[in-house]
Amino acid sequence: MAYFDRLGPDRFRPTEHVSGAWDESTQHIGPALGLLVRSVEFDLAARRDDPMVVSRLSYELLGVVPMDIVDIRVEVVRPGRTIELVEATCGHGERTGIRLRAWLQQPRDTEAIAGAGFDPIPPPERMEPWDPTTIWRGGYLASVEVRRISDGPGRSRYWVRTGVPLLTGEDVSALARMAALFDIANGMAVRADPTSVHYPNIDLTAHLTRPPAGEWLGFDTRVTFGPGGLGLTSSVIHDEAGPLGTVAQSLTVRP
């Protein structure tokens, strides 16, 4: 069973693996983030035959999405020969739940000057398995495999992967598959007991220096709560070849 079943060109039904950690009657947004990337890539392939790569994914979470059928819409906001800005939305009925704005760029050969300023993390085989359902509810968190080093409240290094396909019977890119795991960061470096404090994110932005590869997605995550109800989950993301970008999530902290 996949995260979504396709019902039409732009219409999808979530499966039990999509149910959320805060409320199991609503979708965990993680799989929808991957679905939106897949839709942007599909639209791109239909419009042009030259290569483009994603450099930024910025999601606004406009409201909860029920465990029901969703519709995806894609629009080119800023067309260009070498750089494009594309918007995609995920909605239920007349309500938009998630809006993505993606910057795409034409790739260039910069291998000779490539370098990363981020610290590596230990590989998956050097971390212990951890079951996120010991803290979190929902089908989505139950669908992933996690290997983690906890460095104390609000700080963890970990790897995640899933054997659940994004779409039934369809291949998707590594980026779409990995994007479906980006939002897991907010639950992996627990700063406060989620039964006492709610801290859902209201957005997610990923900046990428290259496309991901492989099965495992690694995170080096720090969670900060401010004194006035604001919070931030900030991660450096990795594949097994090394660091590949960052993910940041704004939190609304509600004791």
Number of C-alpha atoms within 10 A of each C-alpha: 14 18 25 24 18 16 12 9 9 13 17 21 17 22 18 17 21 27 26 24 23 17 13 17 16 17 26 27 24 22 28 29 27 24 25 28 25 22 20 26 20 13 17 18 13 8 9 9 8 11 12 20 18 24 19 21 22 19 22 16 18 15 12 19 23 19 19 14 18 24 19 21 16 20 14 16 13 11 12 12 9 12 17 18 17 20 20 22 23 26 21 18 11 7 14 18 20 24 22 24 23 25 19 23 18 15 15 7 7 8 7 6 6 8 10 11 6 15 10 17 22 14 17 19 9 11 17 13 16 15 14 17 15 8 14 18 16 21 20 27 25 18 18 18 17 22 22 23 21 18 12 11 13 19 20 20 23 28 28 22 18 20 11 16 16 26 22 13 11 10 12 18 16 15 19 23 27 26 24 22 25 27 23 18 27 24 20 28 25 19 18 15 11 17 10 9 12 15 25 18 20 15 18 21 21 21 19 18 16 14 15 25 17 11 16 22 25 31 29 25 26 24 24 16 17 10 8 9 12 15 19 19 24 22 24 22 28 25 21 19 11 16 25 21 22 21 23 24 23 19 23 17 18 13 12
